[in-house]
Amino acid sequence: MIRNFSDHAANERTFLAWVRTAIALMGFGFVVERFDLFLRASPIVVASHSTTSHNLRLGELAGLALMAAGLIVLVVAIARFIATARLIDDPAEHKGPGARFDIALASLLFLVGAALFGYLAFSLAVR
């Protein structure tokens, strides 16, 4: 029997949720970057010539930022999983890790989402 099995299982489920989040971030970053390529190839954009290459670079940068955020989330998830597993096995009492990382990640995603919303709204308004 594994000591504190339910705690270890909860830690593993949490870790796997963070891994899914990291994969989703990287996948969404790839989609955003490819959507930028779609906008370049779109006949509406090509015909109007209103979207400059400077505006199209935002999609590429946002896609790369989301992919990098996914990698950072994965690294932090691994570190938190290992640290929590050690704390579960430690008989001493410890404080929780806090929610600073979670709040920072949510803030980053909000900023990237707001930038993408503005970018898409601007692209549609210029047409």
N, C-alpha and C positions, 0 to 999 in steps of 0.2 A: 504494500500500500504506500502510495506517495503522500508524504506529509503535506498538508495544506493544498491538496489537489485542486479543490474548487477555486482557490485563489490563483493558482498557477494556470488553470484553465481559463479563468476570466482574463488574466494577463495576456494569454495567447490570443484569445478572441479580440481583445483590444488591439493587440499588435497587428493581427490580420486585417482589422478594420482600417488601421492606418496604412497598411500596405495597399489595400484597395483604393484608398483615397489618393495615395501617391501615384498609382497606376492611372487613375482617372484624371489626375492633374496633368500627367505627362501625355496621355491620350488627347485630352482637350487642347493642350498646347500644340500638339501636332495638327489637330483639326483647324485650330485658329490660324496656324502658319500656312496650311494648305488652302484655307478659305481665301487668304490674301492672294494666293496664286490664281484662284478662281476669279477673283475680282479683276485681276489683270487681263485674264483671257475672256472676260465677259464682253460680248459685242456692244452692250449698252455703254460700258465704260470706255471701250476703245473708240466708239463712234463719237462720244461727247468730248473726249480728251480732257475731261475736267479733273480727273484724279491724277495728281502728280506722283512721281516716284517717292517723294518725301512722305506723302500721306500713306502710301502703301507700305512703307517701311515699318509703320507702327504695328501692323498686323504681324509682321515677321518678328519684331522685338517682343511683342506680347506673347506670341507662341513660344519663343525661346525662354521668356521669363516664366511661363507656366511649366515648361519642361524642367527648368532649373528648380523651381519651387517643389515639383514632385520629387526630384532627387534629394533635396534638402529634407523634405518630410520623411522620406525613406530612411535617411541616415539618422535623423532624430528619433524615429520610431524604433530603430534597432537599438540605439543607446538607451532609450527609455524602457524597452522590453528587458534588456539585460539588467539594468539598474533595479527595476521593479522585481525581477525574479530573485535577485540577491536580497532585497529588502524583505520579501515574503519569507525567505528561509531564515532571516536573522531574528532571533528571539526578542531582541530589544524593540521598543516602540519608536516609530519614526513619524515625522510630519509628512503630509502629502506633498507632491511636487508643485502644486499650484496650477494655475491656468494661464500663466503668462504666454507660453508657447501657443496655446490654443487661441487666445485672443489675438496674438500677433499674426497667426496664420489667417484667421478670419478677416482681419484688417487688410492684409495683403491681398487676399482674394477679392475683397470689396473694391479695393483700389484698381486692381486689374480689370475686374468686371465693369466698373464705372468707365475706365478708359476705353474698353472695347465697346461699350454702349455708345459712348460719345463718338468713337471712330465710325461705327456703323451708322449712327444717326447722321453724322456729317456726310458720309458717303452717299446715303440715300437722299439727303437734302440737296446735294450738289447736282444730282441727276436732273 
